[in-house]
Amino acid sequence: MYRHAMTDDQEHTLRVVLADGVVRGFRHDMVRCFFGLQYARPPVDARRFAAPEPVLPWTGDYDARHRGPCAPQRIKPFPGLDVAILVGDGTPRGDDHLSLNVWAPDGAVDRPVMVFIHGGGFVAGSKDAAVQDGATFARDGVVCVAINYRLGVEGFLPIPGVPTNLGLRDMIAALAWVRDNIAAFGGNPRNVTVFGESAGAMAIADLIASPLAKGLFARAIVQSGHGAMVRAPTVANRLVRKLAAMMKITPDAAGFRSVDVETVLDAAQQVSLPTARIDLRDAQGYEPVFGISRFIPVIGDDVLPLHPVDALEAGAGAEIDLLIGTNAEEMNLYWVPTGVKAKVGRLLSWFILRKSLPRAWRVLNAYGMGKRPPGDVFADSTTDLVFRWPARVFAAAHRGRTHMYEFDWRSPMFDGKLGAAHGMELPFVFDCLATATGSEGLVGSVPPQELADRIHALWVRFATDGTLPWPPFEPEGRLVYQLARGETVSEPVMPAAAFLR
């Protein structure tokens, strides 16, 4: 699918010849960089709300020295914390945002490939966020790729007359581009590891279960994600109708195509407020995202014919090596900077939880309500309900080789209260602690470089040959590797297990 040719001119411009044309990048610190490469045509006009289409061949050099735009989005700030390093700042805007970056070691041939899928609640994020600089992986012999995909209404709303799960279809198209083109950059298309965090990890969990993604990757790293954040279309259709009513349009393809992107973003932002009156619980009273995002993948189509956990139990993805894990205090990212953990009481804890699952009082009592500070109970229970226990369920359902980790290093931010919060592992995985330090930095002022060295090396090792220095996860022994402690522990069943399906 490609013709391999890489040359340097006198100004150290790099050229790679692909089947569709020539791309021009640059070298920086012995890493070859190609940014903003389109893997699909811009999703505008007739292609808006349509499945991704392959790019057309071009003449001349495609300038891949600039990062290009991200998908349309609105970034919500966190008080006292710079989260832009995790998801970007939502700029620049542009039509040609279905693109990817490639970082390749100088002189790479047949090297392992890692493809990163960013997080952001399926409504925000960018391949260009500072923390996910693939140059650190290229430095260590890996060809690294980071991708954009459609978000929010454009990517994850099942509008009648529109293909479902467009964001996931974008990811599949990007992985197909990697399969067909990555050898031209020195990567081995038969040795691809997908890795991602938060929504990106949820998406990867879905792709492991998807028949449309079969054969596109050999290994997967799921960081703070799992396969439970999906909805039935019948539930998601409530969101379609709500948004359509807010924008005074028909709840179908014609209606949504009739309004511009900014109008859609306004409506999506409004419906995402905690005060928005919309019930997205299923018939059993469960809301799988616990209000974090309104926009998530749906099941029952050709992308996800089955619920991902059911698909894994039936053998889907058994050929894929899986590394999956969570952070010890995930929900502190949401509850500490906002002051919720310090202020929430018993009644408000119950009120919030009851919007997402039955038996909310029993959940809180199981985590020690009345015996411990309410904020601690609320944070611990939601951490287990939203992230930690569903990840263990996903690991147990996987029929292939599975390893599990827990990120347990505690950030000193907010007087030590932020702890091992959501997203905290990313600067360590990418070995780029400098991007997350400072007065509002995620990891504080003096994070441990030694831990970043170890974690980054583990990810590189797994991507290279699938090996890790601790035993696999099994439902009986429940062995989990504590990254900061450097120890494997046999983990007990969490109280949350009694309250989730």
C-alpha positions in Angstrom: 0.0 0.0 0.0 3.0 2.3 0.2 6.3 3.0 -1.5 9.1 3.4 1.1 11.4 6.3 0.3 12.8 8.7 2.9 15.3 11.5 1.9 16.8 14.6 3.4 17.5 17.8 1.6 20.1 20.3 2.6 17.7 22.0 5.1 17.0 18.6 6.8 13.5 18.4 5.5 12.3 14.9 5.5 10.2 13.3 2.7 8.2 10.1 2.8 6.6 8.7 -0.3 3.2 7.1 0.4 0.8 5.5 -2.1 -1.3 8.7 -2.2 1.5 11.2 -2.4 4.6 12.7 -0.7 4.6 14.0 2.9 7.2 16.4 4.2 8.3 16.5 7.9 11.3 17.5 9.9 13.9 16.1 12.3 14.2 17.2 15.9 16.7 15.6 18.3 17.1 12.5 16.2 13.4 12.0 16.0 11.5 12.3 12.6 8.3 14.2 13.0 5.3 14.3 10.7 2.3 16.3 12.1 -1.3 16.8 10.9 -1.4 13.9 8.4 -5.0 13.4 7.3 -6.2 9.8 7.5 -9.7 10.8 6.3 -11.3 13.6 4.3 -12.6 16.6 6.3 -16.1 15.8 7.8 -17.8 18.8 6.4 -20.7 19.5 3.9 -21.9 16.2 2.6 -19.4 14.3 4.7 -20.6 15.8 7.9 -22.4 13.1 10.0 -21.1 10.5 7.5 -18.6 7.6 7.9 -15.0 8.6 7.4 -13.8 8.6 3.8 -10.2 7.9 2.7 -8.1 10.9 1.6 -7.7 11.5 -2.2 -4.2 11.3 -3.8 -2.4 14.6 -4.0 0.4 16.1 -6.1 3.4 17.9 -4.7 4.5 17.7 -1.0 2.0 17.5 1.8 3.4 19.8 4.5 3.4 17.8 7.7 5.4 20.2 9.7 2.4 21.8 11.5 0.1 20.1 13.9 -3.2 21.3 12.4 -6.6 21.7 13.9 -8.4 19.7 16.6 -12.1 18.6 16.5 -14.6 21.3 17.5 -15.0 21.4 21.3 -15.3 23.5 24.4 -12.7 23.1 27.2 -13.9 23.4 30.8 -11.2 24.7 33.2 -10.4 23.1 36.5 -9.8 25.6 39.4 -6.2 25.8 40.3 -5.1 23.0 37.9 -3.7 23.1 34.4 -5.7 20.4 32.6 -4.8 21.8 29.1 -1.7 19.7 29.2 -4.0 16.6 29.3 -6.5 17.6 26.6 -5.2 20.7 24.9 -6.9 24.1 24.8 -9.4 23.4 22.0 -7.5 25.3 19.4 -6.9 25.8 16.5 -10.2 25.1 14.8 -10.4 23.8 11.2 -12.2 21.4 9.0 -9.3 19.0 8.4 -9.1 17.7 12.0 -9.3 13.9 11.2 -5.6 13.7 11.3 -2.7 12.2 13.1 0.9 12.8 14.2 3.9 10.4 13.6 7.1 10.4 15.6 9.7 7.9 14.3 13.3 7.1 15.5 16.0 8.2 13.0 16.7 5.3 10.7 13.8 3.2 12.0 13.1 -0.1 10.3 10.4 -2.6 11.3 10.1 -1.0 14.8 7.1 -1.5 17.2 4.3 0.9 16.8 2.2 2.6 19.5 -1.0 4.5 18.6 -2.3 6.9 21.3 -6.0 7.8 21.6 -6.6 10.8 23.7 -9.2 11.3 26.5 -11.6 14.1 27.3 -14.9 12.6 28.1 -15.7 12.0 24.4 -16.3 15.8 24.1 -12.8 17.2 24.3 -9.1 16.5 23.7 -6.5 16.6 21.0 -3.6 14.6 19.6 -1.5 17.7 20.3 -2.0 18.0 24.1 1.4 18.7 25.7 1.6 15.6 27.8 1.3 13.1 24.9 4.6 14.0 23.0 5.4 10.8 21.2 9.0 11.9 20.8 9.8 10.2 24.1 8.7 6.9 22.7 10.5 7.5 19.4 13.7 8.2 21.4 13.3 4.7 22.8 12.9 2.9 19.5 9.1 3.0 19.0 7.2 4.6 16.1 4.5 6.6 18.0 1.2 7.9 16.5 -1.4 10.1 18.1 -4.8 10.6 16.5 -7.8 13.0 16.5 -11.4 11.8 16.1 -14.8 13.4 16.1 -16.3 14.4 19.5 -19.6 15.0 21.2 -22.7 15.4 18.9 -20.6 15.0 15.8 -18.9 11.7 17.0 -21.1 10.0 19.6 -24.8 10.9 19.2 -26.9 8.2 17.5 -28.9 10.5 15.2 -31.5 8.7 13.1 -30.2 8.6 9.5 -26.6 9.0 10.6 -24.1 6.1 11.0 -23.7 5.3 14.7 -20.4 5.6 16.6 -18.7 7.9 14.2 -15.9 8.7 16.6 -15.1 5.0 16.9 -15.3 4.7 13.1 -12.8 7.5 12.9 -10.4 5.6 15.1 -10.8 2.4 13.0 -10.1 4.5 9.9 -7.0 5.9 11.6 -5.8 2.4 12.5 -6.4 1.2 9.0 -4.2 4.1 7.8 -1.5 3.0 10.2 -1.7 -0.5 8.9 -1.3 0.7 5.3 1.3 3.4 5.8 3.3 3.0 9.0 6.0 0.9 7.4 7.0 3.9 5.3 8.0 5.6 8.6 9.9 2.6 9.8 7.1 0.9 11.8 6.0 -2.7 11.8 2.3 -2.9 10.9 2.1 -6.3 12.5 3.3 -5.1 15.8 0.9 -2.3 16.7 -0.1 -1.4 20.3 -3.1 1.0 20.9 -3.0 2.9 24.1 -5.2 5.6 25.6 -6.4 7.2 28.7 -9.9 8.0 30.1 -12.3 8.3 27.1 -9.5 7.1 24.9 -9.1 4.0 27.0 -12.9 3.4 27.0 -12.8 3.6 23.2 -9.9 1.1 23.1 -11.9 -1.3 25.3 -14.7 -1.0 22.7 -12.3 -1.6 19.8 -11.0 -4.7 21.4 -14.6 -6.0 21.3 -15.4 -4.6 17.8 -15.4 -6.9 14.8 -14.6 -3.9 12.6 -11.2 -3.4 14.4 -10.2 -7.0 14.3 -6.6 -7.4 13.1 -5.7 -3.7 13.3 -3.6 -4.1 16.5 -1.9 -6.8 18.5 -1.8 -5.3 22.0 -3.8 -2.7 23.9 -3.1 -0.6 27.0 -6.3 0.7 28.7 -5.5 3.5 31.2 -8.4 4.4 33.5 -10.9 2.8 31.1 -13.1 -0.2 30.5 -16.0 -1.3 28.3 -19.0 -0.4 30.6 -19.4 3.2 29.4 -21.8 2.4 26.5 -25.6 2.9 26.1 -28.4 1.3 24.2 -29.7 3.5 21.4 -33.1 3.7 23.0 -31.6 5.5 26.0 -29.3 7.7 23.9 -32.3 8.7 21.7 -33.6 10.7 24.7 -30.5 12.8 24.3 -31.1 13.2 20.6 -34.6 14.4 21.2 -33.5 16.7 24.0 -30.9 18.4 21.9 -33.2 18.7 18.9 -35.8 20.4 21.1 -33.2 22.8 22.5 -32.1 23.8 18.9 -35.7 23.7 17.5 -34.8 21.2 14.8 -36.1 17.8 13.8 -34.4 14.9 15.6 -32.8 13.4 12.5 -30.0 13.8 10.1 -31.6 16.6 8.2 -32.2 18.6 11.4 -28.7 18.3 12.8 -27.1 19.1 9.5 -29.2 22.3 9.3 -27.4 23.9 12.3 -23.8 25.0 12.4 -21.1 23.6 14.6 -21.1 26.5 17.1 -24.9 26.1 17.7 -24.4 22.4 18.3 -21.5 23.0 20.8 -23.7 25.6 22.6 -26.5 23.0 23.0 -24.1 20.2 24.0 -22.6 22.4 26.6 -26.0 23.3 28.0 -27.3 19.7 28.1 -24.1 18.6 29.9 -24.7 20.9 32.9 -25.5 19.1 36.1 -28.8 21.0 36.2 -29.9 19.8 32.8 -33.1 17.9 33.1 -32.5 14.6 31.3 -32.5 11.1 32.6 -30.1 8.7 30.9 -30.6 5.8 33.2 -31.5 2.4 31.6 -34.5 0.3 32.6 -32.6 -1.1 35.6 -31.8 2.4 36.9 -28.1 2.5 35.9 -26.3 5.4 34.2 -22.9 4.0 33.2 -21.0 7.3 33.0 -22.3 8.7 36.3 -22.9 12.1 34.7 -19.3 12.7 33.6 -20.3 12.9 29.9 -23.6 12.7 28.0 -21.9 11.5 24.9 -20.6 7.9 24.7 -20.6 5.0 22.3 -23.8 3.0 21.7 -24.2 -0.8 21.3 -26.2 -2.8 18.8 -24.7 -1.7 15.5 -21.9 -3.1 13.3 -19.2 -1.5 15.4 -20.4 -2.9 18.7 -23.0 -5.6 18.1 -22.8 -6.6 21.7 -22.0 -5.0 25.0 -18.1 -5.0 25.1 -18.0 -7.2 28.3 -20.4 -9.7 26.8 -18.3 -9.7 23.6 -15.2 -10.4 25.6 -16.8 -13.3 27.5 -17.8 -14.8 24.1 -14.1 -14.7 23.0 -13.8 -11.4 21.2 -10.3 -9.9 21.4 -8.8 -13.0 22.9 -5.9 -12.7 20.4 -5.0 -9.3 21.9 -2.5 -8.9 24.8 -4.1 -6.5 27.3 -2.6 -4.2 29.9 -5.3 -2.5 31.9 -5.2 -0.4 35.0 -6.6 2.5 37.0 -5.4 5.2 39.4 -5.9 4.7 43.1 -7.9 7.9 43.6 -9.4 8.6 40.2 -12.3 10.8 41.1 -10.2 13.2 43.1 -9.6 15.0 39.8 -13.2 16.0 39.8 -14.0 16.4 43.5 -10.8 18.0 44.9 -10.1 21.1 42.7 -13.9 21.9 42.7 -14.1 21.7 46.5 -16.8 19.0 46.3 -14.9 16.5 48.4 -14.4 19.0 51.2 -18.0 20.2 51.3 -20.2 17.2 50.3 -22.3 15.8 53.1 -24.3 12.6 53.4 -27.5 13.8 51.8 -25.7 15.4 48.8 -23.6 12.3 48.3 -26.8 10.2 48.2 -28.5 12.7 45.9 -25.7 12.6 43.3 -25.3 8.8 43.4 -29.0 8.1 43.1 -29.0 9.7 39.6 -26.8 6.9 38.4 -27.6 3.7 40.2 -30.1 2.1 42.6 -29.4 1.5 46.3 -27.3 4.6 46.7 -27.6 4.6 50.5 -26.4 1.0 50.6 -23.4 1.9 48.5 -22.4 4.8 50.8 -22.9 2.6 53.9 -20.7 -0.1 52.4 -17.9 2.5 52.1 -18.3 3.7 55.7 -20.7 6.6 55.6 -21.3 7.7 59.2 -17.9 6.3 60.2 -15.6 8.3 58.0 -15.7 11.8 56.6 -18.5 12.1 53.9 -16.1 13.5 51.3 -13.8 10.5 51.7 -16.7 8.1 51.4 -18.0 9.8 48.3 -14.7 10.0 46.6 -13.7 6.4 47.3 -17.1 5.0 46.3 -17.3 6.9 43.1 -13.7 6.0 42.2 -14.5 2.3 42.5 -17.9 2.6 40.8 -16.8 4.7 37.9 -13.3 3.3 37.2 -11.7 0.7 39.4 -14.3 -2.1 39.6 -15.5 -1.9 36.0 -11.9 -2.2 34.9 -11.5 -5.4 36.9 -14.7 -6.7 35.4 -13.3 -6.0 31.9 -10.0 -7.7 32.8 -11.7 -10.8 34.1 -13.9 -11.0 31.0 -10.9 -10.9 28.6 -10.1 -14.4 27.4 -6.6 -13.5 26.2 -3.4 -12.7 28.2 -4.2 -9.9 30.7 -2.1 -7.9 33.1 -3.4 -5.3 35.5 -1.7 -2.3 37.2 -2.7 0.4 39.7 -1.1 3.8 39.6 -0.5 4.7 43.3 1.8 7.7 43.4 0.1 10.6 45.2 0.5 14.1 43.9 1.3 16.8 46.5 -1.1 19.3 44.8 -3.9 20.8 46.9 -2.0 20.1 50.1 -1.6 16.5 49.1 -5.4 16.0 48.7 -5.2 15.5 44.9 -3.4 12.2 45.3 -3.4 9.5 42.6 -6.1 11.3 40.6 -7.4 10.7 37.2 -4.9 11.4 34.4 -2.0 11.5 36.9 -0.2 8.6 35.2 0.1 10.3 31.8 3.2 12.4 32.5 4.9 9.3 33.8 3.9 7.1 30.9 5.2 9.6 28.4 8.2 10.5 30.5 7.4 14.2 30.2 7.1 15.3 33.8 8.2 18.9 32.9 4.9 19.5 31.1 2.9 18.9 34.3 5.0 20.7 36.9 4.6 24.1 38.4 2.2 26.0 40.6 -0.8 24.6 38.8 0.9 21.4 37.5 -0.7 18.1 37.9 2.3 16.5 39.6 3.5 19.4 41.7 7.1 20.8 41.7 9.4 17.9 42.1 7.9 14.6 40.8 10.0 11.5 40.9 11.8 11.0 37.6 12.8 7.5 38.6 9.1 6.5 38.6 8.7 8.0 35.1 11.7 6.1 33.9 10.3 2.8 35.2 6.7 3.3 34.0 7.7 4.5 30.5 10.1 1.5 30.2 7.3 -0.9 31.1 5.0 0.6 28.4 7.9 0.4 25.8 8.6 -3.2 26.8 5.0 -4.3 26.5 4.7 -2.6 23.1 7.8 -4.3 21.9 7.1 -7.9 22.8 4.1 -8.1 25.1 6.0 -9.0 28.2 5.8 -7.5 31.7 7.6 -8.3 34.9 4.6 -9.4 37.0 2.1 -12.3 36.7 -1.1 -12.0 34.6 -4.4 -11.1 36.1 -6.8 -13.9 36.9 -10.3 -13.6 38.5 -9.3 -15.9 41.3 -5.8 -14.6 42.3 -6.6 -11.0 41.3 -2.9 -10.0 41.0 -2.4 -6.2 40.5 0.9 -4.5 40.1 1.3 -1.3 42.2 3.4 1.0 40.0 4.9 3.3 42.6 5.5 0.6 45.2 6.9 -1.8 42.5 5.0 -4.7 44.1 2.3 -7.2 43.0 -0.6 -7.6 45.4 -3.6 -9.9 45.5 -6.5 -7.5 45.5 -9.7 -8.2 47.4 -13.1 -7.7 45.8 -14.3 -4.1 46.2 -17.6 -3.2 47.9 -18.7 -1.7 44.6 -19.0 -5.2 43.1 -22.3 -5.7 44.9 -23.9 -2.7 43.3 -22.8 -2.9 39.7 -24.0 -5.4 37.1 
